[in-house]
Amino acid sequence: MKRFVDLTYSVAGCLLLALVLATPVSAHPHTWIDLRTIAIFDAQGRISALRVLWTFDEFYTAFAIDGMDKDGDGIPDDESLRALAAASTEGLAEYSYFTFLQVNDKPVSYGAIRDVESTYFQGRLGLVFTLPLTEPLDPRQETLVYRIYDPTYYIEVLHIKDRPVLFEGLVPESCGYQIKEAKPDMQVLSLAQSLDQSQSAGDGLGQHFAETVTIHCP
């Protein structure tokens, strides 16, 4: 794992060595994740957890699942997918699973992840996990803001267009969300385009390309 991080100079190295092999040779990002998030509400109408659903691009998927189809049915074996999920989330733990939550500009903490699984659907690999908030948040009193991104921008993470954010549980009336797209300036864009897979601008680049999601129930 250490060797992989050294090769990519990126927290994306925590996913798989296949990422290095599967990506183009120039310009960040080098792989792509389609994102959907689910805010989970408890019986008191508070946000108690955030469920994160990633779907990787086809090119990365092809390399990542190589050798996982032991029975030859064209689908990765369940055992291999479970092992992949465990390895991926273990590596990402050090980097907050690329998930950064705030209330009033202060970080929101969460406990050990649960409901972890790797999926394979329509030729694409997925990773799913739930982040339980340490303290449930009442969206009628406070606004939850979160951003999900690779700090180095080795991987681009963007919400899908179809139902990008969902609510689950006892949801208070009038709850809604907003997604603010990133608007990096030309200098940042030029920097990202100049980096190949062996280069990094550090952990500050990804934030310039991160979407900002706001959940509030006024």
N, C-alpha and C positions, 0 to 999 in steps of 0.2 A: 504493500500500500504506500509506503514511504517513497519507493522508487517511482510510483505513478505520479504522486504529487510533485516530485522533483522534475519529472518530464514535462508536465503541463504548466507548472507554476500557478496552479489554480485549485480552488476548493472543489471544482468540478472533478478533480482527480479522485475524489472519494467515491465516485459512482463505480467506474469500471475501467480497467486498462483498455478495453475495447474502444472507449471514447477517443483515445489518441489515434487509433488505427482507422476509425470510421469517419473522420472529419476532414474537411478541405484544408489546404496548407496555408491559407492566408486569410486575414481579416477576422476579427471577432464579430459575432459569436461563431462557434464551431459546431454547435448542435442546438436543437430547439425543443422546447417543451410547451405543449398546449396545456393550459391550466384551467381547472374548475375548482372552486372552493365552496364549502357548505358550512354556514354558521349554524351551530347546534344550540338550541335554546332548552333550558331546563323547565321544570314545572312551575317556576316562579317568573318565567318569561325573561330570564337572564341568559346571556351568551355564556355557555359553559365550555365550549370547545370549538375548534376549527378543524374541519376535515379537508384535507388537501388531496387533489387528484391530478396526477401528472400523466401525460401521454407523450412519449418520446417520438421523434421523427423516424421515418422508415429506414433511413440510412444507418442511424445509430442502432435501431432495433435489430437490423440484420446482423451486425457484428456482435451485439450483446447476447443474442440468443444462440449464436453458433455453438453447436455441440449439445444443445439442451433437448433436442428431439430424439430421445433414445429409442422410442418405439416406432419411429418413422411415420407418424400420423400427420406430420406437418405442423404440429403444435408443441411448444415447449412443455416438458413434463412438469407436473405439479411440484414435485420435490425440488427440481432445479429452480423453479420460480420462487418457492419459499426460501431457498438458500440465497437467492439473489436479493430478495426483499430484505432479509436480515443483514446481509453484508452492506447493502446500499445505505440503509438507515443508520447502521452503526457508524459508518464513515461520515455521514452527514451530521451526526449529533454535535460534533465539534463546531459546526458552522450554523447551528440553530435551524437546521433543515431548510436553509435559505428563506426562512419565514420570520418576519420582523413585525411585531405588533406594538402599538402605542395607544395610550390614552393621555390627553393633555401633554403631548410631547414627551411622555415618560414611558419607558419600556414596560410591556405587559409580559409577565413570566408565565410559563406553562410547565406542566409536569412531564413525566415520561410518556412517550408516544404510545399509542395503542392501535389496534385494528390495522396492523401493517400487512400489506400484501402486494405482490407483483402480479400484474395482469397481462393478458395477451388477447387482443381483440382486433379483428380486421387488419392483421399484419403489423400491428404496432404494440410495443411494450409499454406498460403503464406501471406506476408506483403510487400506492394509496396509503395514507396514514392519517391518524387523528391526533391533534395537539390539544390536550385538556388544559384549560386555563387554571392557574393556581387558585385564583379567586374569581368566581363568576362575575360577569360584568352586566350591569343593568343598562341597556341601550336607551332607556327612557330618561336616564340621568346623565349618561356619559356617551361619548362618541368613540367607537372603536375604529382605529385606522391601522391598516396593515399593508405590507409590501412583501412580495415573494420574488426573490431574484438571487442570482449568483453574483456575489460582490465583485468578482473579477470580470464578469460579462463573458466568460468562456462559453456559458450556456445562456441562451435567451429564453426567458419564461414570460409568456403572455397569456392572458385569459382568452378562452375561446369565445366566439361571438354568440353562440347559441346557449342561453341560460348560463352565463359565466359564474354567477354567484347565486346559490340557493339557500333557503332557510329550512330548518328542520326542527320539529318539536313544538312547544307552546309559544308561538310567535305573537308578540303584542301587535295590536292594530297599528297601522300606519308605518310599520317598519319598512325601511328601504335601504338601498345602497347606491353608491356612485363609484364609478371607475374613472380615474383621471389618468389619461395617457401621458407618458413621459415626453418631454420636449427638449432633448439634449441640444446644446449649441453646436455650431460647426466645428469648433476646436475639439470638442469631445468626440464628435462623429469622426473626424479625421484621425484622431488618436486610435480609436477602435479599428478603423479600417487599415491602419498601418501595422497592426499586430498579427503575427502569425502564431501558430499553435505552441511555439516554444517561448513566446514572449508574454509579458504581463505588465500592466500599468498599475498593479497593486489592487488592494481590496476596495478601492474607492470608485472604480469605473462603473460597476454594475448599477449603482444607485441612480445614475443619470438616465438609465434606460428602464427603470422600474415603474410599473403602474402603481398607483395609489388607490386603495379601496377604502371607502368610508361607509360604516354601517351605523345608522341612528334611527331611533323610533320616537320622533317628536310628539 
